[in-house]
């Protein structure tokens, strides 16, 4: 699995939202209907005994 997070310039959000390239953005108020469906905390996943993790995760 690969997850990638990208930061895009604020002036491009409206066009990208209209094209369906990005999702919910709270600061785009006029002309866009938005509804929060659910909240999800961050999580981290790794296989058991992965060499980069060591004995466990920490903050």
PQR file of N, CA, C, O and H, with PARSE charges and radii, in Angstrom:
ATOM      1  N   UNK A   1       0.849  -1.155   0.000 -0.4000 1.5000
ATOM      2  CA  UNK A   1       0.000   0.000   0.000 -0.0000 2.0000
ATOM      3  C   UNK A   1       0.901   1.226   0.000  0.5500 1.7000
ATOM      4  O   UNK A   1       1.944   1.249   0.654 -0.5500 1.4000
ATOM      5  N   UNK A   2       0.484   2.237  -0.739 -0.4000 1.5000
ATOM      6  CA  UNK A   2       1.219   3.500  -0.746 -0.0000 2.0000
ATOM      7  C   UNK A   2       0.218   4.630  -0.570  0.5500 1.7000
ATOM      8  O   UNK A   2      -0.782   4.702  -1.284 -0.5500 1.4000
ATOM      9  H   UNK A   2      -0.362   2.219  -1.271  0.4000 1.0000
ATOM     10  N   UNK A   3       0.491   5.510   0.380 -0.4000 1.5000
ATOM     11  CA  UNK A   3      -0.357   6.672   0.627 -0.0000 2.0000
ATOM     12  C   UNK A   3       0.508   7.901   0.443  0.5500 1.7000
ATOM     13  O   UNK A   3       1.612   7.984   0.983 -0.5500 1.4000
ATOM     14  H   UNK A   3       1.304   5.452   0.960  0.4000 1.0000
ATOM     15  N   UNK A   4       0.004   8.852  -0.319 -0.4000 1.5000
ATOM     16  CA  UNK A   4       0.758  10.066  -0.580 -0.0000 2.0000
ATOM     17  C   UNK A   4      -0.137  11.269  -0.307  0.5500 1.7000
ATOM     18  O   UNK A   4      -1.263  11.327  -0.800 -0.5500 1.4000
ATOM     19  H   UNK A   4      -0.892   8.784  -0.758  0.4000 1.0000
ATOM     20  N   UNK A   5       0.354  12.223   0.470 -0.4000 1.5000
ATOM     21  CA  UNK A   5      -0.384  13.453   0.769 -0.0000 2.0000
ATOM     22  C   UNK A   5       0.302  14.610   0.054  0.5500 1.7000
ATOM     23  O   UNK A   5       1.513  14.798   0.173 -0.5500 1.4000
ATOM     24  H   UNK A   5       1.269  12.175   0.871  0.4000 1.0000
ATOM     25  N   UNK A   6      -0.478  15.375  -0.681 -0.4000 1.5000
ATOM     26  CA  UNK A   6       0.063  16.494  -1.439 -0.0000 2.0000
ATOM     27  C   UNK A   6      -0.571  17.802  -0.984  0.5500 1.7000
ATOM     28  O   UNK A   6      -1.774  17.853  -0.732 -0.5500 1.4000
ATOM     29  H   UNK A   6      -1.461  15.222  -0.777  0.4000 1.0000
ATOM     30  N   UNK A   7       0.210  18.835  -0.881 -0.4000 1.5000
ATOM     31  CA  UNK A   7      -0.297  20.171  -0.575 -0.0000 2.0000
ATOM     32  C   UNK A   7      -0.385  20.930  -1.891  0.5500 1.7000
ATOM     33  O   UNK A   7       0.595  21.021  -2.630 -0.5500 1.4000
ATOM     34  H   UNK A   7       1.188  18.794  -1.086  0.4000 1.0000
ATOM     35  N   UNK A   8      -1.554  21.468  -2.179 -0.4000 1.5000
ATOM     36  CA  UNK A   8      -1.759  22.201  -3.421 -0.0000 2.0000
ATOM     37  C   UNK A   8      -2.018  23.668  -3.112  0.5500 1.7000
ATOM     38  O   UNK A   8      -2.549  23.980  -2.046 -0.5500 1.4000
ATOM     39  H   UNK A   8      -2.350  21.394  -1.579  0.4000 1.0000
ATOM     40  N   UNK A   9      -1.659  24.573  -4.008 -0.4000 1.5000
ATOM     41  CA  UNK A   9      -1.902  26.004  -3.779 -0.0000 2.0000
ATOM     42  C   UNK A   9      -3.392  26.299  -3.623  0.5500 1.7000
ATOM     43  O   UNK A   9      -4.210  25.760  -4.369 -0.5500 1.4000
ATOM     44  H   UNK A   9      -1.227  24.320  -4.873  0.4000 1.0000
ATOM     45  N   UNK A  10      -3.752  27.153  -2.656 -0.4000 1.5000
ATOM     46  CA  UNK A  10      -5.163  27.460  -2.384 -0.0000 2.0000
ATOM     47  C   UNK A  10      -5.897  27.984  -3.608  0.5500 1.7000
ATOM     48  O   UNK A  10      -7.091  27.721  -3.757 -0.5500 1.4000
ATOM     49  H   UNK A  10      -3.087  27.591  -2.051  0.4000 1.0000
ATOM     50  N   UNK A  11      -5.229  28.713  -4.485 -0.4000 1.5000
ATOM     51  CA  UNK A  11      -5.912  29.284  -5.644 -0.0000 2.0000
ATOM     52  C   UNK A  11      -6.300  28.232  -6.681  0.5500 1.7000
ATOM     53  O   UNK A  11      -7.024  28.547  -7.625 -0.5500 1.4000
ATOM     54  H   UNK A  11      -4.259  28.926  -4.365  0.4000 1.0000
ATOM     55  N   UNK A  12      -5.841  27.002  -6.529 -0.4000 1.5000
ATOM     56  CA  UNK A  12      -6.188  25.925  -7.469 -0.0000 2.0000
ATOM     57  C   UNK A  12      -7.306  25.016  -6.960  0.5500 1.7000
ATOM     58  O   UNK A  12      -7.823  24.197  -7.720 -0.5500 1.4000
ATOM     59  H   UNK A  12      -5.253  26.746  -5.761  0.4000 1.0000
ATOM     60  N   UNK A  13      -7.690  25.150  -5.675 -0.4000 1.5000
ATOM     61  CA  UNK A  13      -8.665  24.233  -5.085 -0.0000 2.0000
ATOM     62  C   UNK A  13     -10.023  24.261  -5.789  0.5500 1.7000
ATOM     63  O   UNK A  13     -10.601  23.205  -6.046 -0.5500 1.4000
ATOM     64  H   UNK A  13      -7.270  25.815  -5.058  0.4000 1.0000
ATOM     65  N   UNK A  14     -10.534  25.435  -6.099 -0.4000 1.5000
ATOM     66  CA  UNK A  14     -11.873  25.507  -6.673 -0.0000 2.0000
ATOM     67  C   UNK A  14     -11.947  24.761  -8.001  0.5500 1.7000
ATOM     68  O   UNK A  14     -12.885  23.994  -8.219 -0.5500 1.4000
ATOM     69  H   UNK A  14     -10.064  26.292  -5.890  0.4000 1.0000
ATOM     70  N   UNK A  15     -10.989  24.966  -8.884 -0.4000 1.5000
ATOM     71  CA  UNK A  15     -10.995  24.284 -10.171 -0.0000 2.0000
ATOM     72  C   UNK A  15     -10.806  22.778 -10.007  0.5500 1.7000
ATOM     73  O   UNK A  15     -11.448  21.997 -10.709 -0.5500 1.4000
ATOM     74  H   UNK A  15     -10.227  25.589  -8.708  0.4000 1.0000
ATOM     75  N   UNK A  16      -9.935  22.364  -9.090 -0.4000 1.5000
ATOM     76  CA  UNK A  16      -9.693  20.939  -8.874 -0.0000 2.0000
ATOM     77  C   UNK A  16     -10.905  20.266  -8.250  0.5500 1.7000
ATOM     78  O   UNK A  16     -11.184  19.106  -8.552 -0.5500 1.4000
ATOM     79  H   UNK A  16      -9.414  22.999  -8.520  0.4000 1.0000
ATOM     80  N   UNK A  17     -11.628  20.966  -7.387 -0.4000 1.5000
ATOM     81  CA  UNK A  17     -12.850  20.422  -6.803 -0.0000 2.0000
ATOM     82  C   UNK A  17     -13.914  20.247  -7.886  0.5500 1.7000
ATOM     83  O   UNK A  17     -14.594  19.222  -7.922 -0.5500 1.4000
ATOM     84  H   UNK A  17     -11.401  21.908  -7.142  0.4000 1.0000
ATOM     85  N   UNK A  18     -14.064  21.232  -8.763 -0.4000 1.5000
ATOM     86  CA  UNK A  18     -15.046  21.137  -9.839 -0.0000 2.0000
ATOM     87  C   UNK A  18     -14.724  19.996 -10.800  0.5500 1.7000
ATOM     88  O   UNK A  18     -15.636  19.373 -11.343 -0.5500 1.4000
ATOM     89  H   UNK A  18     -13.512  22.066  -8.734  0.4000 1.0000
ATOM     90  N   UNK A  19     -13.445  19.717 -11.014 -0.4000 1.5000
ATOM     91  CA  UNK A  19     -13.044  18.620 -11.901 -0.0000 2.0000
ATOM     92  C   UNK A  19     -13.069  17.264 -11.192  0.5500 1.7000
ATOM     93  O   UNK A  19     -12.843  16.235 -11.827 -0.5500 1.4000
ATOM     94  H   UNK A  19     -12.705  20.224 -10.572  0.4000 1.0000
ATOM     95  N   UNK A  20     -13.346  17.252  -9.871 -0.4000 1.5000
ATOM     96  CA  UNK A  20     -13.394  16.005  -9.122 -0.0000 2.0000
ATOM     97  C   UNK A  20     -12.029  15.464  -8.740  0.5500 1.7000
ATOM     98  O   UNK A  20     -11.899  14.285  -8.410 -0.5500 1.4000
ATOM     99  H   UNK A  20     -13.530  18.088  -9.355  0.4000 1.0000
ATOM    100  N   UNK A  21     -11.007  16.312  -8.779 -0.4000 1.5000
ATOM    101  CA  UNK A  21      -9.651  15.865  -8.449 -0.0000 2.0000
ATOM    102  C   UNK A  21      -9.381  15.846  -6.950  0.5500 1.7000
ATOM    103  O   UNK A  21      -8.488  15.130  -6.498 -0.5500 1.4000
ATOM    104  H   UNK A  21     -11.112  17.270  -9.047  0.4000 1.0000
ATOM    105  N   UNK A  22     -10.135  16.618  -6.171 -0.4000 1.5000
ATOM    106  CA  UNK A  22      -9.965  16.682  -4.719 -0.0000 2.0000
ATOM    107  C   UNK A  22     -11.324  16.663  -4.058  0.5500 1.7000
ATOM    108  O   UNK A  22     -12.347  16.809  -4.728 -0.5500 1.4000
ATOM    109  H   UNK A  22     -10.861  17.200  -6.538  0.4000 1.0000
ATOM    110  N   UNK A  23     -11.344  16.482  -2.725 -0.4000 1.5000
ATOM    111  CA  UNK A  23     -12.596  16.358  -1.982 -0.0000 2.0000
ATOM    112  C   UNK A  23     -12.930  17.556  -1.122  0.5500 1.7000
ATOM    113  O   UNK A  23     -12.660  18.693  -1.507 -0.5500 1.4000
ATOM    114  H   UNK A  23     -10.513  16.364  -2.181  0.4000 1.0000
ATOM    115  N   UNK A  24     -13.517  17.314   0.045 -0.4000 1.5000
ATOM    116  CA  UNK A  24     -14.091  18.316   0.941 -0.0000 2.0000
ATOM    117  C   UNK A  24     -13.072  19.361   1.397  0.5500 1.7000
ATOM    118  O   UNK A  24     -12.033  19.016   1.961 -0.5500 1.4000
ATOM    119  H   UNK A  24     -13.736  16.390   0.358  0.4000 1.0000
ATOM    120  N   UNK A  25     -13.367  20.619   1.157 -0.4000 1.5000
ATOM    121  CA  UNK A  25     -12.509  21.724   1.586 -0.0000 2.0000
ATOM    122  C   UNK A  25     -13.386  22.782   2.238  0.5500 1.7000
ATOM    123  O   UNK A  25     -14.167  23.445   1.556 -0.5500 1.4000
ATOM    124  H   UNK A  25     -14.211  20.899   0.699  0.4000 1.0000
ATOM    125  N   UNK A  26     -13.266  22.947   3.546 -0.4000 1.5000
ATOM    126  CA  UNK A  26     -14.168  23.812   4.310 -0.0000 2.0000
ATOM    127  C   UNK A  26     -14.100  25.280   3.906  0.5500 1.7000
ATOM    128  O   UNK A  26     -15.101  25.982   4.051 -0.5500 1.4000
ATOM    129  H   UNK A  26     -12.631  22.409   4.100  0.4000 1.0000
ATOM    130  N   UNK A  27     -12.975  25.777   3.410 -0.4000 1.5000
ATOM    131  CA  UNK A  27     -12.879  27.202   3.108 -0.0000 2.0000
ATOM    132  C   UNK A  27     -13.536  27.588   1.784  0.5500 1.7000
ATOM    133  O   UNK A  27     -13.634  28.780   1.492 -0.5500 1.4000
ATOM    134  H   UNK A  27     -12.162  25.207   3.293  0.4000 1.0000
ATOM    135  N   UNK A  28     -13.992  26.629   0.969 -0.4000 1.5000
ATOM    136  CA  UNK A  28     -14.743  26.938  -0.255 -0.0000 2.0000
ATOM    137  C   UNK A  28     -16.224  26.969   0.104  0.5500 1.7000
ATOM    138  O   UNK A  28     -16.886  25.931   0.092 -0.5500 1.4000
ATOM    139  H   UNK A  28     -13.912  25.661   1.206  0.4000 1.0000
ATOM    140  N   UNK A  29     -16.744  28.135   0.419 -0.4000 1.5000
ATOM    141  CA  UNK A  29     -18.112  28.241   0.932 -0.0000 2.0000
ATOM    142  C   UNK A  29     -19.134  28.436  -0.189  0.5500 1.7000
ATOM    143  O   UNK A  29     -20.044  27.617  -0.322 -0.5500 1.4000
ATOM    144  H   UNK A  29     -16.206  28.978   0.429  0.4000 1.0000
ATOM    145  N   UNK A  30     -19.015  29.491  -0.999 -0.4000 1.5000
ATOM    146  CA  UNK A  30     -20.043  29.856  -1.967 -0.0000 2.0000
ATOM    147  C   UNK A  30     -20.059  28.896  -3.158  0.5500 1.7000
ATOM    148  O   UNK A  30     -19.020  28.601  -3.748 -0.5500 1.4000
ATOM    149  H   UNK A  30     -18.276  30.155  -0.890  0.4000 1.0000
ATOM    150  N   UNK A  31     -21.258  28.415  -3.499 -0.4000 1.5000
ATOM    151  CA  UNK A  31     -21.422  27.615  -4.700 -0.0000 2.0000
ATOM    152  C   UNK A  31     -21.101  26.135  -4.547  0.5500 1.7000
ATOM    153  O   UNK A  31     -21.199  25.384  -5.517 -0.5500 1.4000
ATOM    154  H   UNK A  31     -22.102  28.654  -3.020  0.4000 1.0000
ATOM    155  N   UNK A  32     -20.721  25.703  -3.350 -0.4000 1.5000
ATOM    156  CA  UNK A  32     -20.369  24.302  -3.130 -0.0000 2.0000
ATOM    157  C   UNK A  32     -21.118  23.779  -1.914  0.5500 1.7000
ATOM    158  O   UNK A  32     -21.063  24.379  -0.841 -0.5500 1.4000
ATOM    159  H   UNK A  32     -20.642  26.314  -2.562  0.4000 1.0000
ATOM    160  N   UNK A  33     -21.822  22.656  -2.082 -0.4000 1.5000
ATOM    161  CA  UNK A  33     -22.479  21.999  -0.959 -0.0000 2.0000
ATOM    162  C   UNK A  33     -21.508  20.993  -0.356  0.5500 1.7000
ATOM    163  O   UNK A  33     -20.934  20.168  -1.067 -0.5500 1.4000
ATOM    164  H   UNK A  33     -21.866  22.168  -2.954  0.4000 1.0000
ATOM    165  N   UNK A  34     -21.331  21.067   0.959 -0.4000 1.5000
ATOM    166  CA  UNK A  34     -20.440  20.133   1.646 -0.0000 2.0000
ATOM    167  C   UNK A  34     -21.148  19.569   2.862  0.5500 1.7000
ATOM    168  O   UNK A  34     -21.929  20.256   3.521 -0.5500 1.4000
ATOM    169  H   UNK A  34     -21.798  21.737   1.536  0.4000 1.0000
ATOM    170  N   UNK A  35     -20.865  18.314   3.148 -0.4000 1.5000
ATOM    171  CA  UNK A  35     -21.428  17.663   4.321 -0.0000 2.0000
ATOM    172  C   UNK A  35     -20.393  16.707   4.884  0.5500 1.7000
ATOM    173  O   UNK A  35     -19.858  15.867   4.161 -0.5500 1.4000
ATOM    174  H   UNK A  35     -20.231  17.756   2.613  0.4000 1.0000
ATOM    175  N   UNK A  36     -20.111  16.832   6.170 -0.4000 1.5000
ATOM    176  CA  UNK A  36     -19.177  15.911   6.810 -0.0000 2.0000
ATOM    177  C   UNK A  36     -19.863  14.570   6.997  0.5500 1.7000
ATOM    178  O   UNK A  36     -20.932  14.494   7.603 -0.5500 1.4000
ATOM    179  H   UNK A  36     -20.546  17.514   6.758  0.4000 1.0000
ATOM    180  N   UNK A  37     -19.259  13.527   6.484 -0.4000 1.5000
ATOM    181  CA  UNK A  37     -19.850  12.192   6.584 -0.0000 2.0000
ATOM    182  C   UNK A  37     -19.354  11.443   7.804  0.5500 1.7000
ATOM    183  O   UNK A  37     -20.121  10.716   8.435 -0.5500 1.4000
ATOM    184  H   UNK A  37     -18.391  13.590   5.992  0.4000 1.0000
ATOM    185  N   UNK A  38     -18.085  11.605   8.151 -0.4000 1.5000
ATOM    186  CA  UNK A  38     -17.520  10.939   9.310 -0.0000 2.0000
ATOM    187  C   UNK A  38     -16.172  11.564   9.633  0.5500 1.7000
ATOM    188  O   UNK A  38     -15.595  12.268   8.805 -0.5500 1.4000
ATOM    189  H   UNK A  38     -17.461  12.196   7.639  0.4000 1.0000
ATOM    190  N   UNK A  39     -15.677  11.310  10.823 -0.4000 1.5000
ATOM    191  CA  UNK A  39     -14.341  11.723  11.227 -0.0000 2.0000
ATOM    192  C   UNK A  39     -13.471  10.501  11.426  0.5500 1.7000
ATOM    193  O   UNK A  39     -13.967   9.435  11.791 -0.5500 1.4000
ATOM    194  H   UNK A  39     -16.146  10.738  11.496  0.4000 1.0000
ATOM    195  N   UNK A  40     -12.194  10.642  11.193 -0.4000 1.5000
ATOM    196  CA  UNK A  40     -11.291   9.507  11.328 -0.0000 2.0000
ATOM    197  C   UNK A  40      -9.947   9.996  11.843  0.5500 1.7000
ATOM    198  O   UNK A  40      -9.341  10.874  11.229 -0.5500 1.4000
ATOM    199  H   UNK A  40     -11.791  11.507  10.896  0.4000 1.0000
ATOM    200  N   UNK A  41      -9.464   9.452  12.957 -0.4000 1.5000
ATOM    201  CA  UNK A  41      -8.153   9.872  13.471 -0.0000 2.0000
ATOM    202  C   UNK A  41      -7.034   9.303  12.590  0.5500 1.7000
ATOM    203  O   UNK A  41      -7.228   8.350  11.836 -0.5500 1.4000
ATOM    204  H   UNK A  41      -9.956   8.738  13.456  0.4000 1.0000
ATOM    205  N   UNK A  42      -5.873   9.917  12.716 -0.4000 1.5000
ATOM    206  CA  UNK A  42      -4.710   9.378  11.993 -0.0000 2.0000
ATOM    207  C   UNK A  42      -4.350   8.011  12.551  0.5500 1.7000
ATOM    208  O   UNK A  42      -4.579   7.735  13.729 -0.5500 1.4000
ATOM    209  H   UNK A  42      -5.715  10.691  13.328  0.4000 1.0000
ATOM    210  N   UNK A  43      -3.796   7.169  11.720 -0.4000 1.5000
ATOM    211  CA  UNK A  43      -3.323   5.876  12.183 -0.0000 2.0000
ATOM    212  C   UNK A  43      -2.055   5.514  11.432  0.5500 1.7000
ATOM    213  O   UNK A  43      -1.784   6.049  10.357 -0.5500 1.4000
ATOM    214  H   UNK A  43      -3.610   7.393  10.763  0.4000 1.0000
ATOM    215  N   UNK A  44      -1.296   4.622  11.991 -0.4000 1.5000
ATOM    216  CA  UNK A  44      -0.048   4.153  11.385 -0.0000 2.0000
ATOM    217  C   UNK A  44      -0.105   2.638  11.295  0.5500 1.7000
ATOM    218  O   UNK A  44      -0.550   1.972  12.229 -0.5500 1.4000
ATOM    219  H   UNK A  44      -1.516   4.187  12.864  0.4000 1.0000
ATOM    220  N   UNK A  45       0.343   2.096  10.177 -0.4000 1.5000
ATOM    221  CA  UNK A  45       0.343   0.650   9.976 -0.0000 2.0000
ATOM    222  C   UNK A  45       1.730   0.198   9.553  0.5500 1.7000
ATOM    223  O   UNK A  45       2.415   0.882   8.793 -0.5500 1.4000
ATOM    224  H   UNK A  45       0.704   2.637   9.418  0.4000 1.0000
ATOM    225  N   UNK A  46       2.127  -0.942  10.044 -0.4000 1.5000
ATOM    226  CA  UNK A  46       3.381  -1.559   9.617 -0.0000 2.0000
ATOM    227  C   UNK A  46       3.293  -3.047   9.921  0.5500 1.7000
ATOM    228  O   UNK A  46       2.560  -3.466  10.816 -0.5500 1.4000
ATOM    229  H   UNK A  46       1.570  -1.498  10.661  0.4000 1.0000
ATOM    230  N   UNK A  47       4.034  -3.827   9.181 -0.4000 1.5000
ATOM    231  CA  UNK A  47       4.011  -5.258   9.448 -0.0000 2.0000
ATOM    232  C   UNK A  47       4.770  -5.560  10.743  0.5500 1.7000
ATOM    233  O   UNK A  47       5.627  -4.786  11.168 -0.5500 1.4000
ATOM    234  H   UNK A  47       4.630  -3.486   8.454  0.4000 1.0000
ATOM    235  N   UNK A  48       4.452  -6.660  11.343 -0.4000 1.5000
ATOM    236  CA  UNK A  48       5.103  -7.094  12.567 -0.0000 2.0000
ATOM    237  C   UNK A  48       6.604  -7.258  12.316  0.5500 1.7000
ATOM    238  O   UNK A  48       7.008  -7.844  11.312 -0.5500 1.4000
ATOM    239  H   UNK A  48       3.755  -7.289  10.998  0.4000 1.0000
ATOM    240  N   UNK A  49       7.428  -6.739  13.231 -0.4000 1.5000
ATOM    241  CA  UNK A  49       8.896  -6.806  13.173 -0.0000 2.0000
ATOM    242  C   UNK A  49       9.494  -6.067  11.968  0.5500 1.7000
ATOM    243  O   UNK A  49      10.552  -6.454  11.471 -0.5500 1.4000
ATOM    244  H   UNK A  49       7.099  -6.262  14.047  0.4000 1.0000
ATOM    245  N   UNK A  50       8.832  -5.020  11.504 -0.4000 1.5000
ATOM    246  CA  UNK A  50       9.399  -4.216  10.418 -0.0000 2.0000
ATOM    247  C   UNK A  50      10.654  -3.512  10.943  0.5500 1.7000
ATOM    248  O   UNK A  50      10.607  -2.931  12.027 -0.5500 1.4000
ATOM    249  H   UNK A  50       7.973  -4.706  11.908  0.4000 1.0000
ATOM    250  N   UNK A  51      11.766  -3.543  10.215 -0.4000 1.5000
ATOM    251  CA  UNK A  51      13.025  -2.994  10.716 -0.0000 2.0000
ATOM    252  C   UNK A  51      12.995  -1.481  10.986  0.5500 1.7000
ATOM    253  O   UNK A  51      13.781  -0.995  11.800 -0.5500 1.4000
ATOM    254  H   UNK A  51      11.804  -4.015   9.334  0.4000 1.0000
ATOM    255  N   UNK A  52      12.122  -0.739  10.332 -0.4000 1.5000
ATOM    256  CA  UNK A  52      12.050   0.699  10.573 -0.0000 2.0000
ATOM    257  C   UNK A  52      11.267   1.051  11.836  0.5500 1.7000
ATOM    258  O   UNK A  52      11.422   2.148  12.372 -0.5500 1.4000
ATOM    259  H   UNK A  52      11.484  -1.133   9.670  0.4000 1.0000
ATOM    260  N   UNK A  53      10.438   0.142  12.310 -0.4000 1.5000
ATOM    261  CA  UNK A  53       9.593   0.410  13.468 -0.0000 2.0000
ATOM    262  C   UNK A  53      10.281   0.018  14.774  0.5500 1.7000
ATOM    263  O   UNK A  53      10.120   0.710  15.779 -0.5500 1.4000
ATOM    264  H   UNK A  53      10.313  -0.749  11.874  0.4000 1.0000
ATOM    265  N   UNK A  54      11.023  -1.048  14.781 -0.4000 1.5000
ATOM    266  CA  UNK A  54      11.642  -1.527  16.009 -0.0000 2.0000
ATOM    267  C   UNK A  54      10.608  -2.211  16.877  0.5500 1.7000
ATOM    268  O   UNK A  54       9.718  -2.883  16.355 -0.5500 1.4000
ATOM    269  H   UNK A  54      11.153  -1.610  13.964  0.4000 1.0000
ATOM    270  N   UNK A  55      10.703  -2.055  18.216 -0.4000 1.5000
ATOM    271  CA  UNK A  55       9.787  -2.769  19.103 -0.0000 2.0000
ATOM    272  C   UNK A  55       8.369  -2.208  19.099  0.5500 1.7000
ATOM    273  O   UNK A  55       7.454  -2.886  19.566 -0.5500 1.4000
ATOM    274  H   UNK A  55      11.426  -1.510  18.640  0.4000 1.0000
ATOM    275  N   UNK A  56       8.150  -0.992  18.589 -0.4000 1.5000
ATOM    276  CA  UNK A  56       6.793  -0.438  18.569 -0.0000 2.0000
ATOM    277  C   UNK A  56       6.793   1.024  18.150  0.5500 1.7000
ATOM    278  O   UNK A  56       7.846   1.627  17.941 -0.5500 1.4000
ATOM    279  H   UNK A  56       8.893  -0.441  18.210  0.4000 1.0000
ATOM    280  N   UNK A  57       5.608   1.574  18.033 -0.4000 1.5000
ATOM    281  CA  UNK A  57       5.441   2.974  17.648 -0.0000 2.0000
ATOM    282  C   UNK A  57       5.545   3.876  18.871  0.5500 1.7000
ATOM    283  O   UNK A  57       5.290   3.451  19.998 -0.5500 1.4000
ATOM    284  H   UNK A  57       4.753   1.084  18.202  0.4000 1.0000
ATOM    285  N   UNK A  58       5.919   5.112  18.633 -0.4000 1.5000
ATOM    286  CA  UNK A  58       5.861   6.146  19.667 -0.0000 2.0000
ATOM    287  C   UNK A  58       5.474   7.441  18.992  0.5500 1.7000
ATOM    288  O   UNK A  58       5.544   7.558  17.769 -0.5500 1.4000
ATOM    289  H   UNK A  58       6.126   5.457  17.717  0.4000 1.0000
ATOM    290  N   UNK A  59       5.067   8.410  19.783 -0.4000 1.5000
ATOM    291  CA  UNK A  59       4.716   9.704  19.202 -0.0000 2.0000
ATOM    292  C   UNK A  59       5.941  10.363  18.619  0.5500 1.7000
ATOM    293  O   UNK A  59       5.851  11.466  18.080 -0.5500 1.4000
ATOM    294  H   UNK A  59       5.011   8.314  20.777  0.4000 1.0000
TER
END
